[in-house]
Amino acid sequence: MEMDKLAVFFAGSILVTLGMIIIASGIILVNNLIHKYWKSVTWFKYEYKTVFFDPKTGEQYHKPELEEPTLETKDKK
């Protein structure tokens, strides 16, 4: 009798998990179909940041990002 309950619980857990995956996939599919009228769903976002190490000490540091060049005009008075 104990094995029957365990098998039902195991099968139910698998089916609930598969159901959640199917529902999430359906939400993403519908959202992508109407993406021009709605903001897209982003559940995971990866931002790449370069990491630099000082070769002498081995400590991590961040290089300052270079500013984009701008055209500057000097006013002649």
N, C-alpha and C positions, 0 to 999 in steps of 0.2 A: 504494500500500500504506500509506503514511503517513497518508493521509486517512481510510482505513478505521479505523485504530487510534484516531485522534482522534475520529471520530464515535461509536465504541463507548464511549470514555471519557466523552465529553460526555453521551451518553444514560444511561450508568450512573450518572453523578453526579446527574443530574436525578432518576432513579428512586430512588436511595438517599435523596436529600433529601425527596422526596415520601413515601417510606416512613417516615422519621423523623417527619414532620409528622403522618401518619396514626396512628402509634403514640402520639405525645404527645397527640393529640386523644382517642384511645381511653382513655388513662390518665385524663385529666381527666373524660371522660364517665362512666366507671365510678366514679371517686371521688365525683363529684357525685351519682350515684345512691345511693350508700351513705353520704352525708355525715352522717347522724344517728348512725352507728355509728363513724365515723372522722373524724379531723381533716382538714379540707379542705386541698388543695394550693394554696399561694400561691407562684408563681414570681416575680411582680413586685409590689412594694408601693410605693405612692406616698404620701409624707407631705407634707402642705402646711404650710409654715412661712412666716409672714409676715415680710417683710424691710422694715426701716425705714431711711431715710437721713436724716442730719442735713442740713437745708437750707443751713446756713451753710458747713459743711466738705465735705459730700458723702460723708462716711464712713458706713459701714454700722454700725448698732447694733441690739441686740435690746431691745425693750420688756419690762420684767418683766411676767409674766403676773399678772393680777389673781387674788387668792385669793377663793374662794367665801365668802360671808358665813356665819357660824355663829352660832347662838344661844348667848349666854354668860349664865349666871346667876351673880349675885353672892351668895355665902353671907352671910347676916346672922347674926352671932353676938352 
